Amino acid sequence: MTAIRFGTDGWRGVIADDFTMDNVKKVAQAIARYVVRCEDPRKGVLVGYDHRYAADRAAAVAAEVLSSTGTPVWLADKPCPTPAISLLVRQRGAAGGVMVTASHNPYRWNGIKYKATYGSSALPSIVAQIEKELAQVLRNDLPALPPRKELIQSFDPRTPYLATIEKLVDWERLRAAKFRFVADPMHGSAAGLLHELFTRNGVACDEIRGARDPLFGGVNPEPIEPHVEALRQAVRAGGYDAGFAADGDGDRIGAVDRDGAFITPHQIFALLFQHLAGARRLPGDVAKTFSVTKLIDKIAAKLGRQLHEIPIGFKYVCELMLEQNILIGGEESGGIGTSLYLPERDATVSALLLAEVMAWHRKSLGALVAALHAEFGEHHYGRLDLDLQPGQKEKAIALFSGAKLQKLLEWPVVRRENMDGCKVYLGETGWAMVRASGTEHVLRIYAETPRPETTRRVLDEVRRLVQSL
């Protein structure tokens, strides 16, 4: 049972290794104990699941464990995106929500996210309490009580979710622009969402990779390169104006321009921030996690919005959105939330807003990004994920944190930041960073410079250094 660990957003494990039905019961017990002790269990808990292998069965098991404490449970009658559970927890005034998903992880993984009463990721304080309850469950090998199936009801998660997010954008402006889109849910549980919303509002939209496939077509369900190659090909072959991708549980966005160019999550974040704070003049500041582009800093400075930089993990964005007037918050992986909706990331909402940006300015995504670069300078970001030998991750972080690393290629290391992982600044050229993933057994390497080839050189050099340790 020591394999159960909570990362940046819930618990994840390899199916049939760490992620077993027995461990699902243990985690559900811990959540049930938290709800009984710290929330009002009479308000009930919602349980949802995505397209992963046996996710529906794991959701049913979790529902039974939750019901055993006398807590009413609503169990989704079909797969749904994680933000649908977040939204409905808040709309129904529920005590919390459980989502069976491993988000963007490879197909061999599954997991459980807990969504709190405010409709987003559990705050660090809530995670700590659930972990405390889990330790009790594991230490004492507490048996689960018999399920009370009369307390379990099914519910439709998609219809009320779509009805809510449909109200967030200017459909008249979108129809007038006459853009054609293609949606790519990457075989995940965001399947059908964008297609339905666009088409029923008179905007042309097709869909690829919408069928449920627990193997995700052989790629990781993460909307970044190279996993969006199918979307790139579809956009170019179909002559679409843009393509929008969502990760396995529909909370992270990626996009492709009409010419096939990948629009990074950083660029999407920047475009949405500039649109909401600039064009729409909505009030509020901006929050970004430690690994996000410096382009956000420049836009914030121009628009007079306060910038909050926080550790990696959307739970930190959420915490700030609950405490302060944050218009938009985001992370480098494509998770973006706005005050228009929930303190929660949502790929479908982000795609709708990005389409609105295009319609507002009557420009392609590529033209919009080019305008950002012309105004604020070019920012080219890259990331590598390395599977390393035991001990190498720790050595890499120690190397970057210590005084021994004075230079990277031809650039001096002028300063360091250690908020979450270690970031080094390379003169006036840009920055590089190393960080151990909170959800996977990998070391992430990040870099940002003014030129794509320079960013690639920096990433390659950091990889060489790390692998030589």
N, C-alpha and C positions, 0 to 999 in steps of 0.2 A: 504493500500500500504506500510505501515511501515514494513511488513514482508519481503520485499526485502532487502537482505544483501549479500554483497560480502565477501566470505571467502578466503581461501588460493589459490583457483583457480576458480574464477568466482562465479556465483550465483547458489544456489541450494535451492529447496523447496519441500515440500510434495505435490504430485499430487492432484489437486482439492482442496487443502487447500491454500498453498502459491503459488505453481506452477499452475497457471491458464493461459489461453490464453490472458487474459487481462494484466496480469503481464508480460507475454512474450512480448507483444507489448510494454510495458513500458521500459523493459530492451533493447529491440531492438531499440527503439527510442533513448535511451541514447547512445547506441553504434553508431547509425547513426549520431547523433550530434557530437560525438567524431571524427568520420571519416571525416565529413565535415569540422570540425574546425582544426583538427590536422594532418590529412593525406591528400592524394590526392584522392578524391572520384572517379575521372575518372578511376582509376586503378581497381575499383570494389572490391567486397567482396565475398568470398566463404562461403557457408553455408552447413554444414553437419549435420548428426544425427546418433544416434546409434539405438539399438534394443529396447529401452524402450517404454512403452505405450505412444502412440500418439506423439512420437518424430518426426515422419515425418510431422505430422500436425503442430507441433510447429515450425519446420524448415521452412515450407511454410509460416506461419504467419510472422516469422522473416524476411524472404526474401521480403515479400510484404512491410513491414515497411521500410526496408532498401531502397527498390526501390523508395519509395515515395519521397525521398530526391534527386532523380535523379542519384543515385548511381547504376551502373551496378551490377547485382548479378548473381552468378553462384550457382545453387542449385543442390546438389548431387542427382543423379538418383537412388541411393541405399544406404543402411546403410554403414558406413565406420568407421574405427578407428579414434580417434582424431588425432594421428600423421599424418594421410594421409592429413587432412586439413592443418595442420601446414606445411608439406612439400610442398603442392601445392600452398599455399599462397606465399611461398618463391620462388618457381620455376616460378610462373606466374608473380611475381612482383606485387601482389595484395595489396590493401590498408589494408587488414586484413581478418580474418576468424572468423566465428561464428560456434560453435559446440554445438548442443543440446544433452546434456548428463548429468548424475549425476555420471559418473565415476564408482566408486566401491560402492556407497551407496546402501542401500536396495531398493527393487523394487518399494516401494511407492514414491521414490524420482525421480525428474528430475531436469534439470538445464541448464545453458548456460555458456560455456567457450568462452573467446575471445582470438584469436591468432593473434599476431602482425606480422608486415611485415617481420621480421627476421625469422619467422617460429617457434614460441614457445609461452609459457605463457606470458601474458601481464606483463610487469615490474610494480613494485609498483607505479611508477609515472603515468603509463598509467591507471592502475586501479583507482588511485585517480582521474584522469580526468573523467573517465567514471562515477565514483560515483558522481562527481560534476554535470555532465550532468543529471544523474538520479534524483538527488535531485531537479534540476530545473523542470524536467518532472513531478515529484510527487507533488512538491509544487504548481505549477501553473496548474496542471491537463491539460497539453498540449495535444490537440487532435492530432492524427496521420493524416497526409495528405493522400489523396487517393493513393492507390498503382499504380505503373506504370508497369503493367505486361509485357509490351513489353521489359522492361529492364532485365527481369528474364530469364536466359537460364539454361538448365540442363547440367550436366557434369558427366563423369565417374571418380570417385575418386580412384578406386582400381587399374586399369591397370597401370597408370603412377607411382603410389606409389610402386607397386610390382616391376616394371622395375627398379626403383631407388635402393631399398634396396637389390635387388638380387645381386648387384655388390659389396656388402660390405664384403663378406666372400670368403674363399678359397674352392670352390666347389670340386676341384680335391682331396684335402686332406680329405674333408668330405666323398666323395664317397669311397675313399680308406679305410677309417676306418670301413665301413660297419655297422655302428650303425643303430638301429631301434628306431624311436621316436614316441611319441603320443602327439598330441596337444589338449589342452582343453581351448577353448575360453569362457567357462562358460556361454554359450548361449548369449554371447555378440557380438559386431560388429567386433571383430577380427576373426570371423568364416571364415574358409577356407583359411586363409592367409598362415600360416605355411605349411599346407598340400599341397597347390599348389606349393609353392616355393621348398619344399623338393622333392616332387615327380617329378616335371618337371626337376629337376637337378639330378635325379637318386639316391636319398636318401630315404629310406623307412620311411614313416610317415603315421599314421592313425589319426583320429580325434574323440573325444567324445564331447558331449554337444555343437554341432555346430548349432543346429536348433534354430531359433529365439524363445525366450520364455520371454515375459515381466516380468514373475514371477521368472525368473532365476532358475527354478527347485527347488524353495523353499529355496535357500541359498543366502547369500550376494555374489554378483559377485566380490569378492575380493580374489586374489590368495594367501591366507594364510590359515593356519589351523584354524578351521576344514573344511573350505569350499572346500578344495582340496581333500577331501576323495574319491570322485568319480575318480579323476585322480590317486590317490594312488592305488586304486583297479584295475584300468585299466592297469597300468604299471605292477603290479605284475601278474595279470591274463594273460596278453599278452606277458610277457617276454621281455618287451621293455627295452632299455638301459637307457632311461630317458623320463620324461614327462614334458611338458612346459605348463603353464597356463597363461592366460591373464585376466585382469579385464574387466569390462563391456564395456569400450570404448577403450581397447587395448593399454593402455600406461603403465601399471604396470605388472611386471612379477613375477611368482612363478615357482618353479620346484620341481620335485620328482625324486629321484635316483632309480636305477634299483631294489633296495631292498625295495622300498616303503618309504624310509626316506624322509622327507620334507627338501628341501634345502632352507634355509631362504633367503629373499632378501638381507640381510647383507652378507651372504656367496656368493651369486651371484655377488654382487658388488665387493667384495674382489677378487673373481676369475677373473672377467673381468679386474679389475685394474691391478692385477699382470700379466695377460696375455698381455694386451696392452702395459704396461710400461716395463715389464720384458722380456717376450718371444719375442714380436714384436718390442720392443725398440722404441716405438713411443714417440715423445716429448710431454711435457706438464705436468701440475700439476694436483692435485686432489681436488675436492670440495665435502664436505659432509654436510648434515644438522645435526642439534644439537642432534638428537636422534639416529644417526647411530653408529654402533659398533666401538670400539677403535682398532679393528683389522686393519682398514684402516690407522690409525695413524702409526702403526708399519710397515706396508708394505711401506708406504710413506717414513718413515725414512730409511729403508733398501735400497730403490731404489733411494734415494736422490731427491725425489719429494716434492715440497712444499705442505703442507696441508692447505686448507682453510675451516674453520668451519663456518656455516652460519645458520640463522633462518630456521624454518621448512616451506616448501612450495617450489615447484620446480621453482617458479618464481625467487627465490633468487639464485638458481643454474644457471638458465638461465642468469641472470644479470651478474654473474661473468664470465660465459663462453663467453659472448659478450665483456667483458672488458679485459680479460686476456687469456693467453694460457692454457686453462684447457683441459687436455686430456679426463678426465671422471669426471662426477659429479652425485651424487645420493642421494636418501632419503630412509628412512627405510621402506617405504611402497612398494618398488619395482620399483620406477621410476628412471631410469638411462639414462643419455645422454652421448654421446661421440663426440669428435671433428671430428670423421670420417664421421659424418652425419649431425646432427642438434643440436642446443642447446635445445633439446627436449627429453623427455622420450618416449620410444617406446618399448612395450613388444615384438613385433615381431623381431625387430632388436636385442634386448638383447638376445632373444632365439637363433637366428642365431649365434651370437657371442659366446654364451655359448656352443652351439654344436661344434663350431670351436675349443674352448678350449679343449673339450673332444677329438676331432679328432687329434689335435696338439700333445697331450700328450698320446693318446691312453689309457685313463683312464676314469673310471666312475666318476660321480659327487661326490659320496661318497669318493672315493679314493683321488680326488683332494682336497676336504675339509679336509680330514685326513692329507694330506701333509701340508696344511696351519696350522693346529693345531700343528703338530709336529714341525714346524719351528717357529711359533709365539706364541704358547700357546693356550689353548682352550678358546673360547669366546662363551658363550651360552646366547642368547638374548631371552627375552619374553616381551609380551605386553598384557594388559587387557584393555577392554573398559567398563566403568561403566556408567550406566544410574543413575543419582543421583537426589535428591530432590533439589528444588531451593535453592541456596546459598551454597550448599555443595562443588561445584567445587571451589568457591572462598575461602572457609575455608581450603580446602585441599592445595591449592597453598600457602595460608598464612602460614599454618603449616610447609610446607617444606621450605619456604623462611625465616622463623623466627628462632631465636636462641633457641626456646623451644625444637625443635627436635634435641637432642644431640646424640641419639643412635637409631639404627634400628636392632631389634633382638640383637645379640651379638656384632654387629659391630658399632664402633663410627663413627659419621658423621664428617669427617675431613675437608671437604670444600664443597662449594656450587657454582653453576653456574646458572645464571638467563637469559641466552640469549633468550630463548623461552620456557616458562614454568619454572620449577625449577628442577635442577639435584643435587643430593647429592651423594658424594663419601663415600663409606663405607670402611674405612681403605684401605688396599691393595686388598680387595676382589672384588670390582666392584662398580657399581653405580645403583641408582634408580632415577626415574624422574616422575613428574606429569605434565600434560599439558591439558588444555581445547582444544578440537578439534576445528579446524577452519571451518569444513564442516558439523559436526553432533553435536547433543545435548548430548555429552558424555565427560567424563573425561578419558583421556588415561593415563595408568600407564605403565612405561617401566622399565626394569631392565636388567643388564648384569653382569654375574659372570663367573668364570672358570668351573662351574659344573651345569648341567641342574637342578638338584634337589635343589641347592642353589638358582638359579634364581627363581624357583617356590616358594620357601619359602619366598623370598623377595617380590615377587609380592603379595602373599597371605597376608603377614603382612601389606603391604601398603594398600591393599584393606580393611583389617580389620580396620586400622586406619581411612581411609577416610570414611567408612560407619558408623563409630561411632561418627563422627562430627555432 
